[in-house]
Amino acid sequence: MDLSDAYANGPYIAQAEDYPPRWTAAASDFRAELAAGGRLRAGLAYGNGPREALDLFLPDGAPEGLMVFVHGGYWMAFGRETWSHLAAGALARGWAVALPSYDLCPGVRISSITRQIAAAVTCAAGEVDGPIRLAGHSAGGHLVARMLAPAMLPEDVAARLAHVMPISPLSDLRPLMQTGMNETLQLDADEAWAESPLAMAAPEVPVTVWVGAAERPAFLNQARWLSDAWSCPVVVEDGKHHFDVIDGLAEPHSEITARLLG
């Protein structure tokens, strides 16, 4: 069975083509504002490659802690510069926010991206004291969930994790082997399961799965599978689809920001 359509979002979202330029424009404006105020540390290297870097946004005053947002794009697209504006909600509430880029498939395998995000979280943790809260969208939801695997993060960093929020996550990668994307992802059965959060033991760190009520059934299923496997809550946000379910992160008083940081 070809599941390509089941995991296709754009064809089922009105004016889907308008979202990437809208994200890019909002992110560019936000970066410029924070840079002008001396509150952006751009391009902090966490590895040796050009995409192994993160941007760190700083609040006024001492940070309450660190929030890390990991972007989506099916491990094949985008970078940190497209999502800077999503730091606004946590930043307004006094949290420092890190947004990493990572290498993309097919140049690397998903397992390598997972290790890169672990390095990025570790790097950001070395820059900011206090509790750490992770959020990630779609493929980024998969990646932040994977940070809860045993020994994925150094013990001192893992001990600081206070909350993890996979948003519209891919929790079981095996269905993606039956999509056209796998020509790029190059998943085999062993890696697909090893990289699936569903294969992991339920973590002790608090987790909230978040998904839009108007998302494709495949993503609603993926979210509920993770909630069931980890016995953690899932919030199904009314009226939200795969592209706008993250919008609330830019607002300090939104339900999603309050839940992530609360």
LOROTI-377920 format. One line per field, with one value per residue (C-alpha): residue number from 0; x, y, z. Coordinates in steps of 0.1 Angstrom, whole numbers. Last residue first. Example, Ala and Ser with C-alpha at 12.3 -4.5 7.8 and 13.67 -1.06 7.14 Angstrom:
REM residues 2
nr	1 / 0
u	137 / 123
v	-11 / -45
w	71 / 78
//
This chain:
REM residues 262
nr	261 / 260 / 259 / 258 / 257 / 256 / 255 / 254 / 253 / 252 / 251 / 250 / 249 / 248 / 247 / 246 / 245 / 244 / 243 / 242 / 241 / 240 / 239 / 238 / 237 / 236 / 235 / 234 / 233 / 232 / 231 / 230 / 229 / 228 / 227 / 226 / 225 / 224 / 223 / 222 / 221 / 220 / 219 / 218 / 217 / 216 / 215 / 214 / 213 / 212 / 211 / 210 / 209 / 208 / 207 / 206 / 205 / 204 / 203 / 202 / 201 / 200 / 199 / 198 / 197 / 196 / 195 / 194 / 193 / 192 / 191 / 190 / 189 / 188 / 187 / 186 / 185 / 184 / 183 / 182 / 181 / 180 / 179 / 178 / 177 / 176 / 175 / 174 / 173 / 172 / 171 / 170 / 169 / 168 / 167 / 166 / 165 / 164 / 163 / 162 / 161 / 160 / 159 / 158 / 157 / 156 / 155 / 154 / 153 / 152 / 151 / 150 / 149 / 148 / 147 / 146 / 145 / 144 / 143 / 142 / 141 / 140 / 139 / 138 / 137 / 136 / 135 / 134 / 133 / 132 / 131 / 130 / 129 / 128 / 127 / 126 / 125 / 124 / 123 / 122 / 121 / 120 / 119 / 118 / 117 / 116 / 115 / 114 / 113 / 112 / 111 / 110 / 109 / 108 / 107 / 106 / 105 / 104 / 103 / 102 / 101 / 100 / 99 / 98 / 97 / 96 / 95 / 94 / 93 / 92 / 91 / 90 / 89 / 88 / 87 / 86 / 85 / 84 / 83 / 82 / 81 / 80 / 79 / 78 / 77 / 76 / 75 / 74 / 73 / 72 / 71 / 70 / 69 / 68 / 67 / 66 / 65 / 64 / 63 / 62 / 61 / 60 / 59 / 58 / 57 / 56 / 55 / 54 / 53 / 52 / 51 / 50 / 49 / 48 / 47 / 46 / 45 / 44 / 43 / 42 / 41 / 40 / 39 / 38 / 37 / 36 / 35 / 34 / 33 / 32 / 31 / 30 / 29 / 28 / 27 / 26 / 25 / 24 / 23 / 22 / 21 / 20 / 19 / 18 / 17 / 16 / 15 / 14 / 13 / 12 / 11 / 10 / 9 / 8 / 7 / 6 / 5 / 4 / 3 / 2 / 1 / 0
u	34 / 59 / 45 / 9 / 10 / 26 / 0 / -29 / -18 / -7 / 28 / 19 / 44 / 40 / 3 / 11 / 23 / -10 / -11 / 6 / -7 / -43 / -60 / -97 / -99 / -67 / -63 / -43 / -28 / -19 / 7 / 4 / 36 / 23 / -12 / -1 / 24 / -3 / -26 / -2 / 5 / -32 / -40 / -12 / -25 / -60 / -48 / -50 / -82 / -81 / -46 / -20 / -2 / 14 / 23 / 52 / 64 / 98 / 97 / 98 / 77 / 101 / 111 / 98 / 69 / 95 / 104 / 141 / 149 / 117 / 125 / 162 / 156 / 129 / 149 / 145 / 160 / 146 / 149 / 133 / 113 / 93 / 73 / 55 / 54 / 86 / 68 / 45 / 75 / 83 / 61 / 60 / 59 / 48 / 20 / 36 / 59 / 59 / 86 / 86 / 111 / 143 / 171 / 181 / 187 / 213 / 233 / 230 / 243 / 215 / 205 / 216 / 181 / 157 / 140 / 157 / 138 / 106 / 123 / 132 / 98 / 81 / 107 / 96 / 61 / 68 / 92 / 90 / 116 / 116 / 148 / 150 / 177 / 209 / 215 / 246 / 256 / 220 / 221 / 251 / 235 / 202 / 222 / 242 / 210 / 196 / 227 / 223 / 187 / 198 / 222 / 194 / 174 / 201 / 223 / 226 / 192 / 180 / 188 / 215 / 203 / 192 / 187 / 163 / 171 / 148 / 156 / 126 / 111 / 75 / 79 / 107 / 83 / 58 / 82 / 104 / 79 / 91 / 125 / 108 / 122 / 158 / 161 / 162 / 137 / 134 / 141 / 137 / 100 / 99 / 98 / 114 / 130 / 121 / 143 / 131 / 156 / 152 / 136 / 162 / 179 / 168 / 151 / 148 / 175 / 172 / 197 / 202 / 215 / 243 / 250 / 239 / 275 / 289 / 314 / 290 / 271 / 280 / 262 / 247 / 230 / 231 / 200 / 191 / 212 / 182 / 189 / 193 / 159 / 141 / 160 / 153 / 116 / 113 / 130 / 109 / 76 / 88 / 99 / 68 / 46 / 68 / 63 / 26 / 13 / 16 / -9 / -36 / -62 / -47 / -55 / -30 / -2 / -4 / 7 / 11 / -20 / -13 / 20 / 7 / 13 / 0
v	260 / 265 / 241 / 244 / 282 / 283 / 259 / 277 / 311 / 338 / 344 / 342 / 330 / 294 / 298 / 295 / 259 / 243 / 265 / 242 / 208 / 220 / 237 / 242 / 227 / 217 / 180 / 178 / 145 / 135 / 109 / 72 / 67 / 42 / 57 / 93 / 82 / 63 / 92 / 116 / 92 / 86 / 123 / 126 / 98 / 112 / 144 / 175 / 194 / 186 / 199 / 180 / 183 / 155 / 165 / 149 / 150 / 134 / 98 / 84 / 56 / 30 / 36 / 17 / 42 / 70 / 55 / 57 / 21 / 11 / 30 / 22 / -16 / -16 / 5 / 43 / 59 / 93 / 105 / 76 / 71 / 102 / 82 / 66 / 31 / 34 / 63 / 38 / 25 / 58 / 54 / 86 / 112 / 142 / 167 / 187 / 168 / 187 / 178 / 191 / 197 / 184 / 194 / 158 / 151 / 178 / 165 / 129 / 137 / 134 / 103 / 81 / 65 / 79 / 111 / 131 / 109 / 128 / 160 / 146 / 131 / 164 / 180 / 157 / 172 / 201 / 202 / 215 / 210 / 225 / 229 / 239 / 264 / 277 / 289 / 286 / 250 / 239 / 253 / 230 / 200 / 206 / 210 / 178 / 159 / 175 / 163 / 128 / 126 / 140 / 111 / 86 / 103 / 95 / 122 / 138 / 123 / 138 / 171 / 184 / 203 / 238 / 246 / 270 / 281 / 301 / 319 / 321 / 352 / 349 / 372 / 348 / 319 / 335 / 351 / 320 / 311 / 342 / 325 / 298 / 301 / 309 / 275 / 255 / 242 / 208 / 171 / 158 / 157 / 195 / 201 / 225 / 219 / 244 / 246 / 264 / 273 / 286 / 315 / 336 / 365 / 399 / 408 / 376 / 360 / 344 / 317 / 306 / 272 / 256 / 223 / 235 / 245 / 212 / 209 / 207 / 228 / 261 / 292 / 308 / 338 / 351 / 373 / 397 / 427 / 449 / 452 / 414 / 409 / 432 / 418 / 382 / 390 / 406 / 377 / 351 / 368 / 370 / 334 / 321 / 340 / 328 / 292 / 295 / 309 / 276 / 260 / 283 / 260 / 229 / 194 / 194 / 206 / 179 / 147 / 118 / 98 / 107 / 89 / 58 / 35 / 0
w	329 / 301 / 274 / 286 / 287 / 252 / 238 / 254 / 241 / 265 / 253 / 216 / 190 / 202 / 193 / 156 / 159 / 149 / 118 / 92 / 103 / 108 / 137 / 142 / 177 / 194 / 201 / 234 / 241 / 277 / 286 / 290 / 270 / 245 / 244 / 240 / 213 / 194 / 198 / 181 / 152 / 147 / 146 / 121 / 99 / 101 / 84 / 107 / 115 / 152 / 155 / 175 / 208 / 228 / 264 / 281 / 317 / 322 / 335 / 300 / 286 / 271 / 235 / 205 / 201 / 198 / 164 / 155 / 162 / 143 / 111 / 114 / 114 / 87 / 63 / 59 / 28 / 37 / 1 / -18 / 14 / 6 / -20 / 10 / 23 / 43 / 60 / 77 / 98 / 113 / 144 / 165 / 138 / 159 / 154 / 183 / 205 / 238 / 264 / 299 / 328 / 314 / 337 / 346 / 309 / 308 / 337 / 325 / 290 / 264 / 244 / 274 / 277 / 250 / 260 / 233 / 208 / 217 / 207 / 173 / 165 / 172 / 150 / 122 / 129 / 152 / 181 / 217 / 245 / 280 / 299 / 336 / 347 / 333 / 297 / 275 / 283 / 279 / 243 / 235 / 250 / 231 / 199 / 205 / 211 / 179 / 160 / 173 / 161 / 127 / 124 / 131 / 104 / 78 / 63 / 29 / 19 / 42 / 59 / 82 / 113 / 122 / 159 / 175 / 211 / 233 / 266 / 288 / 304 / 295 / 264 / 252 / 255 / 232 / 208 / 200 / 172 / 153 / 146 / 125 / 90 / 101 / 119 / 88 / 62 / 44 / 43 / 79 / 71 / 72 / 110 / 133 / 167 / 194 / 226 / 257 / 283 / 318 / 337 / 319 / 337 / 324 / 292 / 273 / 251 / 217 / 208 / 172 / 165 / 144 / 128 / 94 / 83 / 97 / 126 / 155 / 181 / 164 / 176 / 145 / 159 / 195 / 195 / 223 / 213 / 207 / 170 / 168 / 185 / 160 / 130 / 140 / 145 / 110 / 94 / 112 / 102 / 65 / 65 / 80 / 55 / 27 / 39 / 45 / 12 / -7 / 16 / 4 / 18 / 35 / 21 / -7 / 16 / 42 / 25 / 49 / 38 / 2 / 2 / 20 / -9 / 0
//
